[in-house]
Amino acid sequence: MDEELERDEKVFLLGEEVAQYDGAYKVSRGLWKKYGDKRIIDTPISEMGFAGIAVGAAMAGLRPICEFMTFNFSMQAIDQVINSAAKTYYMSGGLQPVPIVFRGPNGASAGVAAQHSQCFAAWYGHCPGLKVVSPWSSEDAKGLIKSAIRDNNPVVVLENELMYGVPFEFPAEAQSKDFLIPIGKAKIERQGTHITVVSHSRPVGHCLEAATVLSKEGIECEVINMRTIRPMDIEAVEASVMKTNHLITVEGGWPQFGVGAEICARIMEGISKELLLEYSKAIINIVYQNMYWLKRSKARGGQMT
């Protein structure tokens, strides 16, 4: 965020305790001292109010980053996120973009009860007009937030509270101020040939741990980090499943109508078409071969000139 605030004066951050307190999870540490009250703004505890202010600012040409202390609180502002931000570009006939980022911790944490333990990937991934990203590693977090801020559409960035303090190796290329991760592109975190395992956010780490254990038993998992929920890189998953012929999805949300359910449905549709095409080619080839040998046998019997 610091790099994007420095790069573009239209970018600003607002939310509860993001300024003087350095953020509830210290994500915005030092930004208020560097950029001041006009660009790092503490808000009242009113998600509907400050989300509406952020959406209006985006419509006016600014690039707000609207932080929810947890995405569970975004339910207080869901009318602004969906009806005001997500639908405006469509309802204006493409005349009014809404370049806004909604970000904050998402999913289950430790000891915060059911009301603060929901994953909103499927909720917001369901809505046309939104882009939804879900980073796992430090590389994901940096590349996706920078792409989200530069995007001219409303982007929901679903971080994970339990990942804030987890260290990762940080590649040299990711340390560049120009480093971006394209929205809508998945990453193969581990190559494999037996099973495709697809996940996003914190469960990616669990999948990699499981893949290491299974590797000792001779089972090689291909682990795919989705990175983006909407638009979904289903092509990457299809290509992997065509290789492994097996698919497992892992997520931190509820199973019914979840991200995994969507992946499975689209793979069934896509792979079925691929398999039907391959089956049709095989049938045509068999028929052709049969006709060829039939003609040859008739010719040998003197029935064909």
C-alpha positions in Angstrom: 0.0 0.0 0.0 2.9 2.3 0.8 4.3 2.0 -2.7 0.9 2.7 -4.3 0.2 5.7 -2.0 3.6 7.0 -3.0 3.0 6.3 -6.7 -0.5 7.8 -7.1 -1.8 10.7 -5.1 -5.4 9.6 -5.8 -4.9 6.6 -3.6 -6.0 6.9 0.1 -6.8 4.5 2.9 -9.8 4.7 5.3 -11.2 2.5 8.0 -11.4 1.9 11.7 -8.1 2.5 13.5 -6.0 2.5 10.3 -4.3 5.8 11.1 -3.1 6.8 14.6 -3.3 3.1 15.9 -1.5 1.8 12.8 -4.3 -0.6 12.0 -5.9 -3.3 14.1 -3.4 -5.8 12.8 -0.6 -3.2 12.1 -1.0 -3.5 8.4 -1.0 0.2 7.9 1.9 0.8 10.4 3.7 4.1 9.7 1.4 5.3 6.9 -0.4 8.0 8.9 2.9 9.6 10.0 4.1 9.5 6.4 1.0 10.7 4.5 -1.1 12.5 7.1 -4.8 12.9 7.9 -5.9 13.5 4.3 -4.8 10.2 3.0 -4.9 7.9 6.0 -8.3 8.4 7.6 -9.7 7.0 10.8 -13.4 6.5 10.6 -16.2 6.0 13.1 -17.5 2.5 13.8 -20.0 2.6 10.9 -19.1 0.3 8.0 -22.2 1.4 6.0 -21.1 5.0 6.4 -17.4 4.9 5.5 -17.9 2.3 2.8 -20.4 4.7 1.2 -17.9 7.5 1.4 -15.3 5.3 -0.2 -17.6 4.3 -3.1 -18.5 8.0 -3.7 -14.9 9.0 -3.7 -14.2 6.3 -6.3 -17.0 7.5 -8.5 -15.5 11.0 -8.2 -12.1 9.8 -9.6 -10.1 8.8 -6.5 -8.8 5.4 -5.6 -9.8 4.5 -2.1 -8.7 1.5 -0.1 -11.5 0.7 2.3 -10.4 -1.5 5.2 -12.9 -3.6 7.1 -11.4 -4.6 10.5 -12.8 -8.0 9.6 -14.8 -9.0 6.6 -17.6 -10.2 8.9 -18.2 -6.4 9.5 -18.6 -5.9 5.7 -22.1 -7.4 6.1 -23.0 -4.0 7.6 -21.9 -2.4 4.3 -22.9 -5.1 1.8 -25.4 -2.8 0.1 -22.6 -0.3 -0.7 -20.3 -3.1 -1.9 -22.8 -4.8 -4.1 -25.5 -2.3 -5.1 -23.3 0.8 -5.2 -19.8 -0.4 -6.2 -20.3 -3.7 -8.1 -23.3 -2.7 -10.2 -22.6 0.9 -11.2 -20.3 0.3 -14.2 -22.9 -2.0 -15.7 -25.9 0.3 -14.8 -24.1 3.3 -16.3 -23.5 1.6 -19.6 -19.8 1.6 -19.0 -19.6 5.3 -18.3 -18.9 5.2 -14.6 -16.0 3.1 -13.3 -15.6 2.5 -9.5 -11.9 1.9 -8.8 -12.1 0.9 -5.2 -10.4 -1.8 -3.0 -12.2 -3.4 -0.1 -9.7 -5.3 2.0 -9.3 -6.8 5.5 -9.0 -10.2 7.3 -11.3 -13.0 6.2 -12.1 -16.5 7.4 -11.8 -18.3 10.6 -9.4 -17.2 13.3 -8.6 -18.2 16.9 -11.3 -17.9 19.5 -13.4 -15.3 17.8 -16.7 -17.3 17.6 -19.0 -18.1 14.7 -19.9 -14.4 14.0 -16.3 -13.6 13.2 -15.2 -16.8 11.5 -16.8 -16.7 8.1 -15.1 -16.9 4.7 -16.6 -14.5 2.3 -14.9 -15.9 -0.9 -18.1 -17.5 -2.1 -20.3 -14.6 -1.0 -18.5 -12.0 -3.0 -17.3 -14.4 -5.7 -21.0 -14.9 -6.6 -21.5 -11.2 -7.6 -21.0 -9.8 -11.1 -19.1 -6.6 -11.2 -16.6 -7.5 -8.4 -13.2 -9.0 -8.7 -12.2 -11.1 -5.7 -8.6 -12.1 -4.8 -7.5 -14.3 -1.9 -3.7 -14.2 -1.2 -1.8 -16.9 0.6 1.9 -15.9 0.6 3.7 -12.6 1.1 4.3 -12.6 -2.7 0.6 -13.0 -3.3 -0.3 -10.3 -0.8 2.0 -7.7 -2.4 1.3 -8.5 -6.0 -2.4 -8.8 -5.7 -3.0 -5.7 -3.6 -1.0 -3.6 -6.0 -2.9 -5.0 -9.0 -6.2 -4.4 -7.1 -5.4 -0.7 -6.4 -4.5 -0.1 -10.0 -7.6 -1.9 -11.3 -10.5 0.3 -12.5 -13.1 -2.1 -11.0 -14.1 -2.8 -7.4 -11.8 -5.5 -6.0 -12.4 -7.4 -2.8 -9.0 -8.5 -1.2 -9.6 -11.3 1.3 -6.6 -11.5 3.6 -6.3 -14.0 6.4 -5.8 -12.9 10.0 -3.7 -15.9 10.9 -1.3 -15.3 8.0 -0.3 -11.8 9.0 2.6 -13.0 11.2 3.7 -15.9 9.0 7.1 -15.5 7.3 7.7 -16.4 3.7 10.6 -16.4 1.4 10.3 -13.2 -0.7 11.7 -13.5 -4.2 13.9 -10.7 -5.5 11.5 -9.9 -8.3 8.7 -9.4 -5.8 10.7 -6.7 -4.0 10.5 -4.4 -7.0 8.0 -1.5 -6.9 6.8 -2.6 -10.3 5.9 -6.2 -9.2 2.3 -7.1 -10.0 0.4 -10.4 -10.0 -2.3 -10.5 -12.7 -5.8 -10.8 -11.3 -7.4 -14.0 -12.7 -4.3 -16.1 -12.8 -3.6 -19.1 -10.6 -0.2 -20.5 -9.6 1.0 -24.0 -9.5 2.8 -24.2 -6.1 3.9 -27.8 -6.5 4.1 -30.0 -9.6 2.5 -33.4 -9.5 1.1 -36.2 -11.6 -1.4 -38.2 -9.5 -3.8 -35.7 -7.9 -4.8 -32.1 -8.5 -5.3 -30.2 -5.2 -6.9 -26.8 -5.5 -7.1 -24.2 -2.7 -6.8 -20.5 -1.8 -5.6 -18.4 1.2 -4.4 -20.2 4.3 -5.4 -23.8 3.3 -2.8 -23.7 0.5 -0.2 -24.2 3.2 -2.1 -27.2 4.6 -2.3 -28.7 1.1 1.5 -28.3 0.6 2.1 -30.0 3.9 -0.2 -32.9 2.9 1.5 -33.1 -0.4 4.8 -33.6 1.3 3.5 -36.4 3.4 1.8 -38.1 0.4 5.0 -37.8 -1.6 6.7 -40.2 0.8 4.0 -42.7 0.0 4.6 -42.4 -3.8 1.6 -40.0 -4.4 2.6 -36.8 -6.2 0.1 -34.0 -5.7 -0.1 -31.0 -8.0 -1.1 -28.1 -5.7 -2.7 -25.1 -7.3 -3.0 -21.7 -5.4 -6.1 -20.0 -7.0 -5.0 -16.5 -5.9 -8.1 -15.1 -7.6 -11.7 -16.3 -6.9 -13.4 -14.1 -9.5 -12.5 -14.2 -12.4 -11.5 -17.8 -11.8 -8.6 -19.3 -13.7 -10.4 -22.5 -14.4 -8.2 -23.2 -17.4 -5.2 -23.9 -15.1 -7.3 -26.3 -13.1 -8.6 -28.1 -16.2 -5.1 -28.5 -17.6 -4.0 -30.1 -14.4 -7.0 -32.4 -14.0 -6.5 -33.6 -17.6 -3.0 -34.7 -16.5 -3.8 -36.2 -13.1 -7.5 -37.3 -13.7 -8.2 -36.6 -10.0 -9.3 -33.4 -8.2 -9.6 -32.4 -4.6 -10.6 -28.9 -3.5 -9.8 -27.5 -0.1 -11.1 -24.2 1.4 -12.0 -22.5 4.7 -15.6 -21.8 3.8 -18.8 -23.8 4.0 -19.1 -26.6 1.5 -22.6 -25.9 0.1 -22.4 -23.4 -2.8 -18.7 -22.9 -2.0 -15.7 -22.1 -4.0 -14.9 -25.8 -4.3 -18.4 -26.6 -5.5 -18.0 -24.0 -8.3 -14.6 -25.4 -9.3 -16.0 -29.0 -9.4 -19.0 -27.9 -11.4 -17.0 -26.0 -14.0 -14.4 -28.8 -14.2 -17.3 -31.3 -14.8 -18.6 -29.1 -17.6 -15.3 -28.4 -19.2 -13.7 -31.8 -18.8 -16.9 -33.5 -20.0 -16.7 -31.5 -23.2 -13.0 -32.3 -23.6 -13.7 -36.0 -23.0 -16.6 -36.0 -25.3 -14.4 -34.4 -28.0 -11.7 -37.0 -27.4 -14.3 -39.8 -27.4 -15.8 -38.5 -30.7 -12.4 -38.4 -32.3 -11.7 -41.9 -31.2 -15.1 -43.2 -32.6 -14.4 -41.4 -35.9 -11.0 -42.9 -36.0 -12.3 -46.4 -35.3 -15.0 -46.1 -37.9 -12.5 -44.9 -40.4 -10.1 -47.8 -39.7 -13.0 -50.3 -39.9 -14.1 -48.9 -43.3 -10.5 -48.9 -44.5 -10.0 -52.6 -43.6 -13.5 -53.5 -44.9 -12.6 -52.0 -48.3 -9.3 -53.8 -48.4 -10.9 -57.2 -47.5 -13.6 -56.7 -50.2 -10.9 -55.8 -52.7 -8.9 -58.9 -51.9 -12.0 -61.0 -52.4 -12.6 -59.6 -55.8 -15.7 -57.6 -54.8 -14.2 -54.2 -55.3 -12.2 -52.7 -58.2 
